[in-house]
Amino acid sequence: MSLPSETEAPEPGIARRPVEIATALLLIGLAGLVLYDSHGRGAGWDGGPQNGFFPARVGWIFLAAALFILWQSFRRPDGVFVSYAQLRQVVRVLGPLVLFVALIQPLGLYAAAAAFILAFMAVVGTSRWWSILLTALLVPVVCFWIFELQFRVPLPKGPLEAALGY
């Protein structure tokens, strides 16, 4: 990856400073939540540590780190955090993954895995259609055989497994 020269315009994308500020504010909120909850449980030392003692200490460290991130975001020169081309690549991977997670509950893990493999290989991969279909079929079947039949580990099942008697 080459660095842009002085005359070359930077690649368009999402700026670093707003991302760092948003991340810092989110972490500050989470640290505040941890501190609020731990102090509600008792964050002191009354003949020994109370329930919230350790979480409160972690919350203060978390808050300090988040404030440091916020402070650094204003000190560092602003630049491109991620280009739109890079973001498109992330969405190409993230899209099928979100689909997979959303389909686990209604379809079961194995049918959702088949859909994920199918979508992921079709969108991201450069495989032939028959290898995509074969992989999308064989991987869930082998996983079912290993986890359900050999190890007896029950994983989320859907209507397909119910129709097959599992």
N, C-alpha and C positions, 0 to 999 in steps of 0.2 A: 504494500500500500504506500503510495507516494504522497508526500506532503504537497499542498497547493503552493504554487509560487506566488510572488508578490502581485503579478498581473492577473492571475487566475482567480476568478470569483469563487468563494467557498460554495460547496454543494448545499442546496437548500435542505432545511430540516428543522428539527425542534431544538430550540436554544437550551443551553446547559443551565443557565441561572434559574429560569422558572421551574425546571425539573428539580433542581437541588432545593429550592425554596419549598416547593410542594412536598418533597420527601421529608425535609426537616420539620415542616409543620405537622405532617402526619405522624412522625415519630414523637414530636413533642406532645401531641394529643394522646398517643398510646402511653407515653411515660406518665402523663397526668392521670390517665385511667388506672395504671398500675399503682401509682402513689395513693390515689383516692381509695382504691380497694384495699391496699395493704394497711393503710392507716385505719380503715374501718374494721379491720380484723385485729388490730393492735400491733403497732410496729415498734413497740418499746422493748425494754428488758426489765421484766418484773420477776426476779428470782429465776431468770432464764429467758431465752428469746421467746417472744410471743409469736403467734401465727404469721403476722405480717412483717416480722423483723427483716428476714432475708429479702423478700420481694421489695420492701421499701428501699433497701440499700441498692438493689439492682435497678429499681426505678429511678433513683437519683443519678446513678451512673449513666443510665439510658438517657435521661433528660440532659445531662451534661454533654453527652456525645451528640445529641440532636441539636443542641444550641451551638456546638462547635461546627457542625455541618452548616447550620444557618449562617454563622459568622463567616465561614470560609466561602460560602456562595457569593458573598458581596465583595470579598477580597480578590477572588480569582477573576481573570478576564473572561468575559462571556464568549462562548463559541458554540459550535454545533454539537449537541449531545448525541443525536442520532440523525442520520440523513433519512430522507423519505424512502430512498431505495433500500436502505438497511431495515427500515421499519416495515416495508412491504415483505421482506424476507422473514421477519419475525412473525408477521401476521399469517404468512403461508404455513408456518409451523404451528402457531398458536390456534389457528382456526380449527383444524382437525382435532387438536387436543381438547378444545372446549366442547366440540361436538361429542367426542368420546365421553367426557365426564357427564355431559347432559344426558346421554343415552344409557348410562349404566343403570339408573333407577327404572326406567320403563322397559328396557329390553334385556337387562341382565348384563353381566360382565362380558360373557363370551360373544354374544351378538354385537354388543357395543365395540368390542375389540375387533371383530371382523369389519365393522363399519369404519372404525378408525384406520385400520391397516389399508382398507380399500381407498378411503379418502386421502390419507397421507401419501401413499404410494402414487396415487393418480395426480395429486397436486404437486408434490415435491419431487418425487422420483421420476426416473426416465425409463422405467421398466416396461416390458411388453404387457399387453392386457392379460394374456393367459397366465403370466407369472404373478401378476397382481392378484388375480382371482384365486390362484392356487395358494398363494401365501395367506390371503385373507381367510381362506377356508381351513388350511392345515394348522396354522398357529393357534387359533382358538380350540380346535379339536385336540391338539397335543396338550395344550394347557389344561383343558378339561380332564383329559386322561390322567395327567400328572397330579393336579391338585384335588380333583373330586374323587377319582377312583384309587389312586395310589396312596396319596397322603391323607385322604379323607378331610380335606380342608374345605368347608363350605364357603363358597363365594357367592356374591349376589347373582341370582338367577332370574330369568324373565319368562315370558310366555313360551318361548321355544323349548327351553328345558322342561317346563311344566308339561308341554305336549309330548315330550319324549319320556316322561315319567320320572323326572328328577326334581 
